[in-house]
Amino acid sequence: MYYIRRTMEHLISDQQCITRTQFKLPELTSVYHGKVRDVYILDNKLMVMVVTDRVSAFDVILPRPIPYKGQVLNQLASYFLEASKDICPNWIIKIPDPNAAIGILCKPYKVEMVIRGFLTGHAWREYKSGKRMICGVPMPDGLKENDAFPEPIITPTTKSSHGHDEDISREDIIAKGIVAEQEYEQLEKYTRALYERGFRMAMEKGLILVDTKYEFGKSNEKIFLIDEIHTPDSSRYFYADGYEERQKNGQEQRQLSKEFLRQWLIAHDFRDSKVKPFPICRMNL
């Protein structure tokens, strides 16, 4: 752990942003460079996750990083994992550096548990197109963008290491053997309880936890919460103050999320780098 901390200190002092790491750690088994995180597996038992300053949207890494983004994400995730470990055990063992975490190596489930309390983002785009079903879950008629659902809905996606994650129903997950039925039911229970805790914590700070996702894995036949939770990268927040008035007046909600970035990309007709090059942002200074 001391080695990782010293290595990270050296890396941060050498450059403003952490865009990629290439550590030679003792007992290194393998390395995986994700969209935002660099993951190092040690002795097939431990995982070192370094949260870089890379930015992604629509499963594409954007050309420019954001200084200290990784540090903020890692520390937020660590805070929420600590605050929810009574609900579900999580993978974290130690936070040796603001950008790094060390934890238990788990075999991840190949689904992401997305839970939505409000009709926004991807769910709204589906709803606006006329669909009233998402991931096998019905959505009631008569809703407008950013309205609350009668109760939060779980809309899982496949977990893809390459390419886009895709919507999938609970029934298909079980029928295809992606997750056993009994285990999936436990994932749903964890997801609802974690969202309820996160929602309450957000309200205490004047925010609304609109939607979020959770990832789970197994180690020694035990289910663990893995990766990050309740960060602006994995979640969407509205400001509670003025929410009702803005809904009543048909105004956009003030929010903390990456939705502004997704909307900018959509406005420039970008959703897939295989179809169209990434748009160039020109600023008048």
N, C-alpha and C positions, 0 to 999 in steps of 0.2 A: 504494500500500500504506500509506503514511503517512496518507493521507486516511481510509482505512478504520479504521486503528488509532485515530486521534483521534476519529472519529465514534463508535466503539464505546465509548471511554472516557467520552464525554459521555453516551451512552445509559445505561450501567451506573450512572453516578453519579446519574442522575435517578430511578431506580426500582429496587426490590429485585429484580424479576424481568423478564426480557426475554420479553414475550409476543408481540410483533410488531414488525417493523422496516419503515421506509419511507424508505430512503436514496435520495438523488438523486446517484448516482455518475456520474462522467465516462464518456462512451461507453456509457451504459446502453442495452441493446437490449431486454431484457424482464425481468420479475420473476415468480417463482413462489413462492407461499406454500404449503408442504406441511404435513404434520401436525405436524412438529417443526422443520423447517428452512425458512428463507427464502432463496431462491436468486436471485442477480442475474447476468444474462448481460451481459458487456461486449464490445462490438464483435464479437459472434458468435464469439469466440475463447476468452475466459476466463470462468470461473465463480467467483463469490464466494458461498460458502455460510456463512450465519450460523445457528448452532445455538441455537435459543431454549430457554426453560425450559418450553415446552409439553409436556404429557404426552398420549400417545395409547394407546388399547387398542381392539381390534376395529375399527381404522381410524376411530376417533372421537376427536376432541380433547376431553380432559376439561376440566371447568370451571375448575380451578385449576392454575396452574403450580407448579413446585418451584424454589426459589432455587438458582442455580448448577448446575442440572442440565445445561444446555447447555454450560457450560464444562467440566464433567467429561467429558461425552460427546465433545466435540471434541478434548480433549487425549488421552483414551484412544485414540480412533480414529487420531489423528496418530501416537501411539507405535507402534501395531500396524501401521500402513501403512508406517512407516519400517522396522520390523523384518521386513517381508515383501516388500520391493521387489525382492529377489533372486529371488523366486518369480514374481512378476507385476508389471509396471510399473503404477503407480497415478497418479491424476490430480493429486496434490498438488504445488504449486509452492512455496507459502509459507504460514506460519501467522502472520498479522500481529497477531492478537489471540486470547486464550483461547477466545473464542466464534466465531471466524471462520477460514475457510480459503480460499485462492485456488488455483485449479488449472486444468487443461486442460478445455475444454468438449468433452465426448464425447457421441455419440449413444447413449443407453442401449439395451441389449437389453431387450425387453419381457417378460423373465422374471427372477425372483429365484431364485438357486441356494441352496436350503435344504439343509443337510446335517445329519443326525441320527445321533449315536452311541449314543443311548439312547432307550428307549420312554417318552416323556413328553409333556406338553402336548397339542397337536393330534393327534399320532400316537397317543397313548394314548387320547384320547377316541374316535378312529376305531376303535381296536383293541377298546376296552371295549364298543363298540356291536356287535361281532361281525365287523367287517371284518378281512380279512387281506391287503389290498392297499391301498397308498397311492401315488398318482401312478404307477401301473403297476409298483410295486416290491412284491414279496411280503414279508410279515412272518411269521416262523415262529410256530407254535403254542407254547403253554406258557410264554409270557413274562408277567411281571407289571410293574406300573408301575415305571418308572425302571430296569428291567433294561437292560444293554448289548446292542445288536444284535451278532450275530456279526462284522459289520464295518459301518462307517458307511454309511448309505443316503442318496442324493440324492433329495429330493422337491421338485422345482421348483414355483413358483407363477407365475401370470400377474402381470405388473406393471401395476396399474391406477392411473391418475391420479385416478380418482374411484370410490368404492365399494370393495368388498372384493376383495382378491387371491384367486384361486381355484387349487386344486390342478390340476396338469396333468401328463401323462406326458411322458417323453422322446420317445416315439413321436409323440405329437400335436404337440409343439413342432416337430419336424422335418417331419411330414406337412403341417402347416398353413403351413409356410414362415416361422414366427416367428423361427427361427434356422436357418441352414444347418447341415447335418449335421457338416461338418468343423469349423465354428466351435463348435458345441455340444460336440463331443468335447473341444475345447480348454478350454472353460468348465468341463467336468467335471474335467479334469486339474488346472486351477488350483484348483478348489473343494476337491478332495481334498488337494492339497499345502498349501493355506492352512489347512485344518482341522487337518491333522497338525501344522503349525507352531504354531498357536494352542493345540492340545491340550497340546503339550509345554511351551509357555511357561506355561500355566495350572498344570500339575502342579508346576512349579518353585516356584509360589507357594501350593501346597496346595489348588488348585482343580481341578475337572474341567470342561472345556468340553463341555457336554452336547449342545447343538445351536446352530446359528448360520445366518446367511444372508450371501450375497455378491451384490453387483450389479456388472455389468460394462458397459462401453461401448466405442465405437470412435472413433478420431480418426486421420485419414490412414491408414485401413486397418489400424490397429494396435489390439489389444485392451488396454484398461486396466481395472484394478480401480477402481471409483468408490464414492462415498458413504462410510459408516462401516464398520468391521469390529471384531468382538470386544468390543463395548460391551454393557453390561447391557440396552440398548434393542434390540439386534439379536441377542443371544445369551443362552443360559441356562448358568449355572454351578452346580455342586454343590460343597460342601466335601468334599475328598478324605478328610479325617480322619473316620472313622466311617461312610463310605459303605457298606462291606461289611456292617458290623454292623446298620445300619439296614435294609438290604435283607433280611437274614436274618430280622430281627424284624418285618418288615412295617411299619416306621415311615416317616413322611414324611422326605424328604431335606431337609437344610438347604441352601438355595440362594440365589443372587444372580441375580434376574431380575425381570420384571414379572408372573410367574405369580400371585403373591398378589393382584395387582390384577385380573387376568383372573378368578381364582376368585371374588373378591368380587362382580364384575359378574355372573358366571354365577349366583351364589347369589341375586342380586337380579333374576334373569331378564332380564338385559340383554345383548344381543349386537348390536343394530342400532337406531340412533336413529330410523330410519324406522318401526320397529315399536312401540317403547316409549321414553318419555322417559328421560333419564339419571337414575339413582337418586340421592337426596340422602343424603349421609353425615352423620349426627348424632353428635357426640361428647359424652360426659359428662365435663365437666372439673371 
